[in-house]
Amino acid sequence: MNKEDAARLAAFERMYADLLAERGKVLADMDRLRAAGKQKGATYQQLLAQKLTLQNLIGRFEIYGIKPEA
């Protein structure tokens, strides 16, 4: 693998890690709102949509072999 390929792979792996971190934050925010009984609020619904979008992107990365190391 040449330097350019390694740099591109590293960029994809950083992006994947950022998506995982963002999903974690969204899930924590959703849990906080759920605990407050605000599941029907606009903010919760927006977070739900964001969570689904993030999960879709993460899934696409995993289809192509970019996954967290065990």
Secondary structure as GFF3:
##gff-version 3
##sequence-region A 1 70
A	DSSP	alpha_helix	3	35	.	.	.	ID=ss1
A	DSSP	alpha_helix	42	63	.	.	.	ID=ss2
###
